[in-house]
Amino acid sequence: MATTTPNTGTAPLGVHEKLNRGPSRIGTLVFGGVLILGLIFIGTSIARDLGDITLGSAWPYVLLGVALLVALGFEFVNGFHDTANAVATVIYTLEFRWCCDLLRRRGFWHRLVAAG
């Protein structure tokens, strides 16, 4: 036979209520302290490792900057391709019919213009 516990009047918080509360002050302080200690550890480790190295040229930094710009440019262009592929997949699988999608967008723009 199943037994139930009596209700004490305080219901457990749901997921949405927990997310809306935000972090506590203690949690924020602990997170900030761990983050600062981690950054200090990284800085001292890099300084210790690079202490004996002397660079007479700026070329390594220039090449690093160029490599980063190329990588960021690739990611920027790749984002356009990913977006096109996602839209093509939705249209190809007939998840949304293109005419219905156009009507929805037209309705959205009419509501936007009427509201503003």
N, C-alpha and C positions, 0 to 999 in steps of 0.2 A: 504494500500500500504506500502510495506516495504521500509525502508530507510537504507542506509549504511553510515557508517562514513568514512570519507576520510582517506586514508593511510598516516601516518605521516612519513614513512620511517624507523621507528624502529619497527622491528617485535619482538614479545615476545619471550623470550628464551624457547627452548624446554627442555624436561626433561634431555636429555643427556648433553646439554650444561651447565645446572645448576649443574649437578653432577660433571662434569669435572672441574668446577671453584674452588671447595673447599670452606671451611668455611672462613668467613671474620675474620679480626683480632679482631674486637669488639666481635663477636660471640665466638671466641676462648677464649678471656679473661673472658667473662661472664661465660662461661661453666667452665673454670678452677677455677674461684672464687667461684662459687656455689659448685663445687666438694670439694674444700679445706674447705669451711665452713661446709659442710656436714660431712667430716671426723673429723673435730675438734669437732663438736657436738656429734658424735658417741663416740669419745675418752673420752670426758669429762663425758658423760652419763655413760659409762661403768666404768670409774674410780670412779664416785660418788656411783654407785650401789655396786661395789665390795670393797669399802673402808673399810667397817666394817667386812669383812670376812677374816679370817685367815685360811690358809690351812697348815697343818703340814705334809702333805704327797704329794708325786708326783704321786700317783696312779690315781687320776682323769685325769691327763694329759696323762699318759701312756694309759689308757683306751680310751681316746678320740683319741689318735694317732692310736691305733689299729682299732677303729671303722671307722676312716677315710680311713685307708688302705684297710679295707674290702669293704667299699663302692666304693672306686676307682677301686679296683680289679673287683668288680661286674660290674661296668660300662664298664670296658675294655673288659671283656668277653662278655657282652651283645652287645657291638658294633659288634663283630664278628657274633653273632646270627642275629642281625638286617640286616647285610650285606648279609648273606646267604639267609634270607627270602626275601629280595628285589630282589636278582638275581633269586631265584626260582619263584617268582611271575611273573617276566618279561618272563621267559622261559615258565612257565605254561600257561600264557595267550596268548602265541604265538605273543607277541608284537615284539620280534626279534626271528627269527628262529635261532636255535643254530648253524647250519652250516654257515649261513650268518654272525653270530657273530664271529665265528672262522675265517672266511675269512677276516673279517674286522680287527680283531686283528692281523692276520698274515700280512696283508698289513701295519698295523701300525708299527709292529716291523721291517718289511723290510725297510720302510721309515726311521725309527729311526736309524737303523744300517747304511743305506746308507748315511744319513746326518752326522753321527758322525764319 
